[in-house]
């Protein structure tokens, strides 16, 4: 204990040992002591000496400390002391009073060397990962700090060890869920170091739900109003998303972009922003820019831009843009962020064009920003940001380009002068005495003309009033005048900068626009000025101007349509040969691409310059130079014959292009016709299906009615009420043909039987008439006729009546309808027998019988008439059913005929397409012989043919 008191600074009996000796003894105690308390005290003493004697402790004690970590896992206190000691040895984060000004490099090397020793055995890092999993605060926190220090010293090596360790990254992700803020915050710092420049670890961390946890922490801490923890989380998010397309896509699909909107909800009172809030908001804006950076794949950038618009993030950024009291650096970064959110996205660009500044009267945001750009009192970085925003607004936005150029045209200029337009601001900046405003306005106007030949021609109409009493001059003429008088005008800033800006504008304007070239050449002073500038031997500053003049002269040759006799291509090339020399011309042209500022501008679209003097080239202009430098060099060395051949080839190519365009148009029209035919076929198919469904429904109804009919027929066989059965029969619809034919046969049979019955009734009438006549004569002949003769005659009549009765009974059994009437007739006949048997009957009684018989005959006739009506009604229902079936068959045949005609038309179209394909193939061969690259459109034609085949198959199946 005396030894330990001496180490800890307490009183000791004897001379004090040196630091190295003390450390050696402590190491021996750690290695040899069997008591845990002694080892713990020794490790605690090493911890207290590790900051002052860092080198000695690291050399002598590291091995023993690692051994303690391996063997004394059960005691959290000694493990914590050991981890703290290793952290003090490896970490370079020393306190300021302990650092010496002349030893920073040595300190860095020392930490790196100790880290290399520690990770030489990969098991040590794996052991450390295991300790970090411990929940004990005295183990977990120093373990997190030690691992963070290792990553700072030897990041790639430690990352690789953690990556191959089982569940290594997942163990560290648990730190974000720790309820103790100290460990959670240091865990964020650890993950920052772990994810630096390692895409594999970044993906693992992202898929371990890092985005959700980090965004939750930012929300809990108060978003932009939070402390340094928010800053650390934002830095970690940048590590995960920057240059990692997979994580960016995961972030977008996880709907995390929507959770960024509350970050930018700035209140009306924007005074007194804290430094931490400015830092947080700056990092938040940078994180938005990471998602929509121009260096990302176009598809990923576009999807993020659309998501930011739909969730209202773009609108929130524009609110900050137009707010008052926002710090300058935040405003600048917000402008840059809005620029990249709208760049190349038509929907976002249209929205930005509709944003108005909260002024009276309201002004478009674009106009307000341009006012800042051409105002030389504004900060340089802010002017660069506004220029970038204007460039992004016009990027691939022909609608926006047209709106900007239209503000310069005479028909749209506000004559009242109450409002300032974008075009007026650009012209004002272009002709101001501030060289930086000249350059920015020239580049902005060049972007309004980028890849838009129509606007280049329209801009030739712009007329400018230079002074009172003088006629107006064109914008093109005014630009060339300022260019030629550049040295004579007193300007603030670099004169070279103004001339470079105007030359870039003229090169962009004249490229790929023969009409603009003709207007430029029409001024006789332009070509002599350019040749004079190129031919002079000037200093290094003027070499850039000479190169741009050579480029402008080359564009005037390459895009010359030879409409001006004095400035034809051949004459201009002869002029170069005489006054400049071809080799000298090409050398001056090469000055552009060899310039250092050109290389810087070609790297990224955003104009970022350290000072206004370095603001020379625009990113889009570097693309134009790269495109034209080679073709202009070739055009200078071409002879007149080669030019003629090239013109002929161009004309031929134009003709072929026209032919191809014509055939493309024909194919598009045929595609439209095919689509119409397909729609017609689909319509016919649907109609056919409907008709088939109708037929099926009617068949089912017929079957249902048939079943009802059969059921009623069975019931009618048992039912004696004939009229009721007939009434039910007439209520049935849709009787099938077989049943109707059967009914016809039954009706014919009934008709025959009725006729037979009528004949029998006529015979009976004749017999009754005969009997009546005999009865009338009975009084006179009664005395003469004997009783026996009368009886014999009565017997004959009785036999005849019996025969009639039997016939009626047979017929009534077959025809159920006449059963009741026949029974009545039998009753009457039975009643007539005794009357006929007595010769003493009177004439009055015979007359009564005759009346009854006549009444019964009338009733039978009425029944026969009713049967005839029933027959007619059944015939009408039969005719109706037959006509319905005929109509359906007729419609079906029409549909089949229309399908056959459609198929025939498709076959004709296929033959026509095959002929066109042969013609196109022949034209392609001719174009290839002429050396013209031809795009292969076989995929498109084969796709169309496949559609036709599929349609044909469907029709055959139908």
ABEGO torsion letter per residue (X at the ends): XAAAAAAAGBBBBEBBBBAAAAAAAAAAAAAABABAAAAAAAAAAAAAAAAABAAAAAAAAAAAAAAAAAAAAABAAAAAAAAAAAAAAABABBBAAABBAAAAAAAAAAAAAAAAAAAABAAAAAAAAAAAABABAAAAAAAAAAAAAAAAABAAAAAAAAAABBGAAAAAAAAAABABAAAAAAAAAAAAAAABGBAAAAAAAAAAGAAAAAAAAAAAAGEAABBAAAAAAAAAAAAAABGBAAAAAAAAAAGAAAAAAAAABBBABABGBBAAAAAAAAAAAAAAAAAABAABBAAAAAAAAAAAAAAGAAAAAAAAAABBGBBAAAAAAAAAAAAAAABGBAAAAAAAAABBBBBOBBBBAAAAAAAAAABAABBAAAAAAAAAAAAAAABGBAAAAAAAAAAABAAABBAAGABBBAAAAAAAAAABABAAAAAAAAAAAAAAABGBAAAAAAAAABBBBABBGBBBBBAAAAAAAAAAAAAABBBBEBAAAAAAAAAAAAAAAABGBAAAAAAAAABAAAAAAAAAAAABBBBAAAAAAAAAAAAAAAAAAAABAGABAAABAAAAAAAAAAAAEAAAAAAAAAAAAABAAAAAAAABABBBBABAAABABBAAAAAAAAAAAAAAAAAAABBAAAAAAAAAAAAAAAAAAAAAAAAAAAAAAAAAAAAAAAAAAAAAAAAAAAAAAAAAAAAAAAAAAAAAAAAAAAAAAABABAAAAAAAAAABBGBBAAAAAAAAAAAAAAAAAAAAAAAAAAAAAAAAAAAAAAAAAAAAAAAABBAAAAAAAAAAAAAAAAAAAAAAAAAAAABAAAAAAAAAAAAAAAAAAAAAABAABBAAAAAAAAAAAAAAAAAAAAAAAAAAAAAAAAAAAAAAAAAAAAAAAAAAAAAAAAAAAAAAAAAAAAAAAAAAAAAAAAAAAAAAAAGBBBBBAAAAAAAAAAAAAAAAAAAAAX
